[in-house]
Amino acid sequence: MIDLVLRAGRGIRWYMTTLMGDTAYATYVAHHHRVHPDEEPMTERQFWRQKMDDQDRNPGARCC
């Protein structure tokens, strides 16, 4: 029973951090190293600036 609760807790944590974008930069860096191993990835600041600019240009289904 405790294992089930712990697994559910980890699943909820994963969902919330992914939903909120907490892992977006780490995901980008891992992808960048896989696809473009000879190029330096953007800094975290550059990444978030570009992401915010993209969202401003293409708001999609955003509520705000």
C-alpha positions in Angstrom: 0.0 0.0 0.0 2.8 2.4 0.9 4.5 1.7 -2.5 1.3 2.6 -4.3 1.0 5.9 -2.4 4.7 6.7 -3.1 4.3 5.9 -6.7 1.2 8.0 -7.0 3.0 10.9 -5.2 5.9 10.7 -7.7 3.5 10.6 -10.6 1.7 13.7 -9.3 5.0 15.5 -8.7 6.3 14.6 -12.2 3.0 15.8 -13.8 3.0 19.1 -11.9 6.7 20.0 -12.6 6.2 19.1 -16.2 3.0 21.0 -16.5 4.5 24.1 -14.9 7.6 23.9 -17.1 10.1 23.3 -14.4 11.9 20.7 -16.5 11.7 22.6 -19.8 15.3 23.9 -19.8 16.8 20.5 -18.8 14.7 18.9 -21.5 15.9 21.4 -24.0 19.6 20.9 -23.0 19.3 17.1 -23.2 17.7 17.4 -26.7 20.2 19.9 -27.9 23.2 17.7 -26.8 21.6 14.7 -28.6 20.7 16.5 -31.8 23.5 19.2 -32.0 26.5 17.8 -30.1 28.9 20.2 -31.7 26.9 23.4 -30.8 26.7 25.1 -27.4 23.1 25.3 -26.1 21.4 28.6 -25.2 21.9 29.8 -21.6 19.0 29.3 -19.3 18.3 33.0 -19.5 18.3 33.0 -23.3 16.1 29.9 -23.3 13.4 31.5 -21.1 13.5 34.8 -23.0 12.9 33.0 -26.3 10.2 30.8 -24.8 8.4 33.9 -23.4 8.8 35.8 -26.8 7.4 32.7 -28.6 4.4 32.6 -26.3 3.8 36.3 -26.8 3.8 35.9 -30.6 1.7 32.8 -30.5 -0.6 32.8 -27.4 -2.6 29.7 -28.5 -4.9 28.5 -25.8 -3.3 30.4 -23.0 -5.7 31.9 -20.5 -3.7 35.1 -19.8 
